[in-house]
């Protein structure tokens, strides 16, 4: 194991387990130890111990368990979102009816509040804003825009009229049929990106939380649309106003996610 690899593994382990200030102090101390001129590179593990084990010995168990509890709650929310994307429903659908549309909104609100509280209180910014973070945000917007745009397209009155007039499954029906896969895979992709943003925010820079926030918002919108498209309950005034019944209700969710993203970048 080279000096660079040893220090990289130690840095990641200690940043995951320790608060930012203590982690940077430990990394600085180990950098001096690792790069001592008389230090034999081939005996790093033997003399300093395994890098992950060394980080474990420096861990404050109580504070680390608090972080694991927060991470567990946020990860559980992502697991629920992914499950709803794949199954297209919740086990409580038959009991709660239309209130199931609030499930992803509830997960989103808990994720936004808890993540902002933890990272703004206990984590810190490191260096200038990463270009990779900006590219990641653009990627999430692109991935999320595809299912949202497709849903808007197939819910147009003109499209629904063409779908009703099609005697046998044809190109119009296939476009509507593909919507469920676009929503499912788009939502699952955003869930994975959100998890990556959460981990990167802990290991490198708290501003990576913006990636988690934006991806979680896109996932919540996809789940809402999945629940809606699989529901037989339509607005009482008919399909001609279908777009304007559901999409305005999603605007507030999107605004909350964008505000949270902007706050995470500050």
C-alpha positions in Angstrom: 0.0 0.0 0.0 1.5 3.3 -1.0 1.5 6.4 1.2 -1.1 8.1 -1.0 -3.5 5.2 -0.9 -3.1 4.8 2.8 -3.8 8.4 3.5 -6.8 8.4 1.1 -8.4 5.4 2.9 -7.7 6.9 6.3 -9.1 10.3 5.2 -12.4 8.8 3.9 -12.8 6.6 7.0 -12.1 9.4 9.5 -14.3 11.9 7.7 -17.2 9.4 7.8 -16.8 8.8 11.5 -15.6 12.1 13.0 -16.9 15.7 13.0 -15.2 17.9 10.4 -12.7 19.7 12.7 -11.6 16.5 14.5 -11.3 14.7 11.1 -9.1 17.4 9.6 -6.8 17.4 12.6 -6.5 13.6 12.5 -5.7 13.7 8.8 -3.1 16.4 9.3 -1.4 14.3 12.0 -1.4 11.1 10.0 -0.1 13.0 6.9 3.0 13.9 8.9 3.4 10.3 10.1 2.8 8.7 6.7 5.2 11.0 4.8 8.1 10.9 7.3 11.3 10.5 5.3 12.4 7.5 7.4 9.1 5.8 7.1 9.2 2.5 5.1 6.3 2.5 2.7 6.1 -1.3 2.8 5.5 -1.3 6.5 2.8 1.4 6.8 0.1 -1.0 7.9 2.4 -2.8 10.2 3.6 0.4 12.0 0.5 2.6 11.8 -2.2 -0.1 11.6 -5.0 -0.6 9.1 -6.3 2.9 8.0 -10.0 2.0 8.7 -9.1 0.4 12.0 -7.0 3.5 12.9 -10.0 5.7 12.2 -12.2 3.5 14.3 -9.9 3.9 17.3 -10.3 7.7 17.0 -14.1 7.5 16.8 -16.3 9.1 19.4 -18.9 6.4 19.6 -21.8 8.6 20.9 -21.5 11.2 18.1 -20.9 8.6 15.5 -24.1 6.7 16.5 -26.0 10.0 16.2 -24.7 10.4 12.6 -25.6 6.8 11.8 -29.1 7.4 13.1 -29.6 10.4 10.9 -28.1 8.6 7.9 -30.3 5.6 8.6 -33.5 7.7 8.6 -32.5 9.5 5.4 -31.5 6.3 3.7 -34.8 4.6 4.8 -36.7 7.4 3.0 -34.8 6.7 -0.2 -35.5 3.0 0.1 -39.2 3.8 0.5 -39.1 6.0 -2.6 -37.3 3.4 -4.6 -39.9 0.8 -3.5 -42.8 2.9 -4.5 -41.2 3.6 -7.9 -40.8 -0.1 -8.5 -44.1 -1.4 -7.1 -46.2 1.7 -8.1 -48.1 1.6 -4.8 -47.9 1.5 -1.1 -49.2 -1.2 1.2 -51.5 1.3 2.8 -53.2 2.2 -0.5 -56.3 0.3 0.3 -56.8 1.9 3.7 -55.8 5.5 3.1 -57.0 6.0 -0.5 -56.0 9.4 -1.9 -53.8 10.3 1.0 -51.2 8.0 -0.4 -50.2 11.0 -2.6 -48.8 12.6 0.6 -46.4 9.7 1.3 -43.6 11.0 -1.0 -44.2 14.5 0.1 -43.9 13.5 3.8 -40.6 11.6 3.0 -39.3 14.7 1.1 -40.2 17.1 4.0 -38.5 14.9 6.6 -35.4 14.5 4.3 -35.2 18.2 3.7 -35.5 19.3 7.3 -33.4 16.6 8.9 -30.5 16.8 6.4 -30.4 20.6 6.4 -30.4 20.6 10.2 -27.6 18.1 10.5 -25.3 19.2 7.8 -25.5 22.9 8.5 -24.9 22.3 12.2 -22.3 19.6 12.2 -20.6 19.7 8.8 -18.7 22.4 6.9 -17.8 23.6 3.4 -14.4 22.7 2.0 -12.8 24.8 -0.7 -14.6 26.3 -3.8 -17.7 24.9 -5.2 -17.0 21.7 -7.1 -17.6 21.6 -10.9 -18.7 18.0 -10.5 -21.4 19.1 -8.2 -22.7 21.6 -10.8 -22.6 18.9 -13.4 -24.4 16.5 -11.1 -27.2 19.0 -10.5 -27.6 19.5 -14.3 -27.7 15.7 -14.7 -30.5 15.4 -12.1 -32.5 18.1 -13.8 -32.1 16.3 -17.1 -33.0 12.9 -15.7 -36.0 14.4 -13.8 -37.2 16.4 -16.7 -37.7 13.4 -19.0 -40.5 11.6 -17.0 -42.1 14.9 -16.0 -42.2 16.1 -19.6 -43.4 12.7 -20.9 -46.3 12.7 -18.3 -47.3 16.2 -19.4 -47.3 15.0 -23.0 -49.4 11.9 -22.6 -51.9 13.7 -20.3 -52.8 16.3 -23.0 -56.5 16.2 -24.0 -55.4 15.7 -27.7 -53.3 12.7 -26.8 -56.0 11.2 -24.7 -58.5 11.6 -27.5 -56.2 9.9 -29.9 -55.7 7.1 -27.4 -59.4 6.6 -27.0 -59.9 6.4 -30.8 -57.2 3.8 -31.3 -59.1 0.5 -31.8 -56.0 -1.7 -31.3 -52.8 -1.1 -29.3 -50.7 1.0 -31.6 -48.0 3.8 -31.5 -50.2 6.0 -29.3 -50.9 3.3 -26.8 -47.2 2.3 -26.7 -46.3 5.9 -25.8 -48.7 5.8 -22.9 -47.5 2.3 -21.9 -43.9 3.4 -21.9 -44.7 6.2 -19.4 -44.7 3.8 -16.4 -41.1 2.6 -17.3 -39.9 6.2 -17.8 -41.3 7.2 -14.4 -40.0 4.0 -12.7 -36.4 4.1 -14.0 -36.2 7.9 -13.7 -37.3 7.8 -10.1 -34.9 5.0 -9.2 -32.0 6.8 -10.9 -32.7 9.9 -8.9 -32.9 7.8 -5.7 -29.4 6.4 -6.4 -28.1 9.9 -7.1 -29.6 11.2 -3.9 -27.8 8.5 -1.9 -24.5 9.4 -3.6 -25.0 13.1 -2.8 -25.7 12.3 0.9 -22.4 10.2 1.1 -20.4 12.9 -0.7 -21.7 15.6 1.5 -20.4 13.7 4.5 -17.0 12.8 3.0 -16.0 15.9 1.1 -18.2 19.0 1.3 -21.6 19.7 2.8 -22.7 21.5 -0.3 -23.0 18.1 -2.0 -26.2 18.0 0.0 -27.7 20.1 -2.8 -27.4 17.0 -5.1 -29.3 14.9 -2.5 -32.0 17.5 -2.1 -32.6 18.0 -5.8 -32.6 14.3 -6.6 -34.9 13.6 -3.7 -37.3 16.2 -5.0 -37.3 14.7 -8.5 -37.9 11.2 -7.0 -40.9 12.5 -5.0 -42.4 14.0 -8.1 -41.9 10.8 -10.0 -43.6 8.8 -7.2 -46.6 11.2 -7.1 -47.0 10.7 -10.9 -46.7 7.0 -10.6 -49.4 6.9 -7.9 -51.6 9.2 -10.1 -51.2 7.2 -13.3 -52.0 4.0 -11.6 -55.1 5.4 -9.9 -58.6 5.2 -11.4 -59.7 8.3 -9.6 -59.9 11.3 -12.0 -60.9 14.9 -11.3 -64.7 15.3 -11.5 -64.6 17.7 -14.4 -62.9 15.1 -16.7 -59.8 14.5 -18.7 -59.8 17.8 -20.5 -58.5 19.5 -17.4 -56.3 16.6 -16.2 -53.0 18.5 -16.6 -54.3 21.5 -14.7 -55.7 19.4 -11.9 -52.5 17.5 -10.9 -49.5 19.5 -12.1 -50.2 22.8 -10.2 -50.4 20.7 -7.1 -46.8 19.5 -7.8 -45.5 23.0 -8.3 -45.3 23.6 -4.5 -43.3 20.4 -4.1 -40.9 21.4 -6.8 -40.5 24.9 -5.3 -39.7 23.4 -1.8 -37.1 21.2 -3.4 -35.5 24.1 -5.3 -35.4 26.3 -2.2 -33.8 23.4 -0.3 -31.2 23.0 -3.0 -30.3 26.7 -3.0 -30.0 26.6 0.8 -27.7 23.6 0.6 -25.4 25.4 -1.8 -25.0 28.3 0.6 
